[in-house]
């Protein structure tokens, strides 16, 4: 079996995609990282804090991002603003509902925790197909 055939038909092919993963919960970050890498993505991170995420959002070459809104009490929306300025699409992965997102940053897929891994992969796959 070749490496590319390991990506199952029901999962998106994210080969060549660079996905910034901003998540402060270690186990969630680890699971999401493995899921994204299992579809062929190169994960930038995961990073658990605003201080580590902002420089990556501002400077890295990224296909898209997966963002938690609450990063140990800090707002991940600042990362969303940086990505939005650079036209880098993202998915919210959060315990907060969409009413916490300012109108200027709405429009991104919004997955409320707990969600299934497949939901996240589907949302990231849609972003990649739209580019």
KOLROVEX-344732 format. One record per residue (C-alpha): x negated, y, z; residue number from 0; chain. Coordinates in steps of 0.02 Angstrom, whole numbers, plus 50000, padded with zeros to 5 digits. Example, Ala and Ser with C-alpha at 12.3 -4.5 7.8 and 13.67 -1.06 7.14 Angstrom:
2
ROLUM  east north    up   k c
ROLUM 49385 49775 50390   0 A
ROLUM 49316 49947 50357   1 A
END
This chain:
131
ROLUM  east north    up   k c
ROLUM 50000 50000 50000   0 A
ROLUM 49928 50171 49954   1 A
ROLUM 49926 50319 50072   2 A
ROLUM 50056 50412 49971   3 A
ROLUM 50177 50266 49978   4 A
ROLUM 50174 50280 50168   5 A
ROLUM 50286 50433 50153   6 A
ROLUM 50459 50358 50154   7 A
ROLUM 50586 50410 50025   8 A
ROLUM 50698 50489 50158   9 A
ROLUM 50558 50604 50217  10 A
ROLUM 50494 50754 50121  11 A
ROLUM 50326 50749 50034  12 A
ROLUM 50229 50888 50120  13 A
ROLUM 50061 50845 50041  14 A
ROLUM 49958 51003 50023  15 A
ROLUM 50068 51104 50140  16 A
ROLUM 49990 51200 50283  17 A
ROLUM 50116 51211 50425  18 A
ROLUM 50085 51321 50577  19 A
ROLUM 50158 51235 50730  20 A
ROLUM 50192 51349 50878  21 A
ROLUM 50258 51249 51026  22 A
ROLUM 50215 51260 51211  23 A
ROLUM 50286 51091 51265  24 A
ROLUM 50143 50966 51242  25 A
ROLUM 50246 50811 51206  26 A
ROLUM 50361 50900 51084  27 A
ROLUM 50211 50977 50996  28 A
ROLUM 50127 50807 50985  29 A
ROLUM 50283 50723 50914  30 A
ROLUM 50313 50861 50786  31 A
ROLUM 50130 50863 50736  32 A
ROLUM 50132 50676 50703  33 A
ROLUM 50296 50688 50606  34 A
ROLUM 50231 50828 50495  35 A
ROLUM 50065 50742 50466  36 A
ROLUM 50158 50581 50428  37 A
ROLUM 50237 50672 50280  38 A
ROLUM 50067 50732 50220  39 A
ROLUM 50064 50908 50295  40 A
ROLUM 49908 50987 50366  41 A
ROLUM 49961 51056 50535  42 A
ROLUM 49882 51219 50590  43 A
ROLUM 49886 51202 50778  44 A
ROLUM 49987 51157 50871  45 A
ROLUM 49965 51314 50974  46 A
ROLUM 50056 51343 51139  47 A
ROLUM 50042 51531 51163  48 A
ROLUM 50071 51699 51083  49 A
ROLUM 49886 51742 51100  50 A
ROLUM 49836 51590 50997  51 A
ROLUM 49981 51597 50874  52 A
ROLUM 49972 51780 50820  53 A
ROLUM 49797 51774 50742  54 A
ROLUM 49846 51618 50645  55 A
ROLUM 50011 51696 50587  56 A
ROLUM 49917 51853 50533  57 A
ROLUM 49767 51773 50447  58 A
ROLUM 49788 51590 50398  59 A
ROLUM 49842 51531 50228  60 A
ROLUM 50010 51448 50270  61 A
ROLUM 50149 51364 50174  62 A
ROLUM 50272 51385 50319  63 A
ROLUM 50286 51378 50508  64 A
ROLUM 50385 51295 50647  65 A
ROLUM 50412 51415 50793  66 A
ROLUM 50472 51398 50970  67 A
ROLUM 50552 51561 51028  68 A
ROLUM 50501 51549 51211  69 A
ROLUM 50314 51522 51235  70 A
ROLUM 50286 51509 51422  71 A
ROLUM 50391 51663 51452  72 A
ROLUM 50326 51759 51301  73 A
ROLUM 50430 51793 51146  74 A
ROLUM 50384 51690 50994  75 A
ROLUM 50484 51816 50894  76 A
ROLUM 50323 51918 50879  77 A
ROLUM 50252 51773 50779  78 A
ROLUM 50410 51770 50673  79 A
ROLUM 50386 51957 50637  80 A
ROLUM 50205 51929 50582  81 A
ROLUM 50256 51786 50467  82 A
ROLUM 50403 51886 50399  83 A
ROLUM 50286 52030 50354  84 A
ROLUM 50179 51906 50254  85 A
ROLUM 50331 51821 50174  86 A
ROLUM 50287 51655 50256  87 A
ROLUM 50448 51556 50285  88 A
ROLUM 50479 51473 50453  89 A
ROLUM 50596 51364 50552  90 A
ROLUM 50648 51404 50731  91 A
ROLUM 50628 51255 50847  92 A
ROLUM 50701 51316 51010  93 A
ROLUM 50813 51290 51159  94 A
ROLUM 50894 51460 51125  95 A
ROLUM 51044 51487 51013  96 A
ROLUM 51035 51597 50859  97 A
ROLUM 51109 51748 50950  98 A
ROLUM 50936 51779 51026  99 A
ROLUM 50863 51813 50854 100 A
ROLUM 50868 51995 50795 101 A
ROLUM 50960 52024 50631 102 A
ROLUM 50797 52065 50540 103 A
ROLUM 50731 51890 50579 104 A
ROLUM 50890 51791 50546 105 A
ROLUM 50903 51680 50394 106 A
ROLUM 50773 51553 50445 107 A
ROLUM 50832 51378 50486 108 A
ROLUM 50874 51370 50671 109 A
ROLUM 50859 51202 50759 110 A
ROLUM 50915 51198 50941 111 A
ROLUM 50826 51076 51055 112 A
ROLUM 50851 50935 51072 113 A
ROLUM 50855 50896 50887 114 A
ROLUM 50806 50744 50788 115 A
ROLUM 50636 50740 50704 116 A
ROLUM 50723 50707 50537 117 A
ROLUM 50816 50873 50552 118 A
ROLUM 50653 50967 50568 119 A
ROLUM 50574 50874 50423 120 A
ROLUM 50727 50909 50316 121 A
ROLUM 50718 51096 50358 122 A
ROLUM 50532 51105 50319 123 A
ROLUM 50559 51006 50159 124 A
ROLUM 50691 51131 50103 125 A
ROLUM 50572 51276 50131 126 A
ROLUM 50437 51190 50029 127 A
ROLUM 50556 51152 49885 128 A
ROLUM 50612 51335 49878 129 A
ROLUM 50436 51398 49850 130 A
END
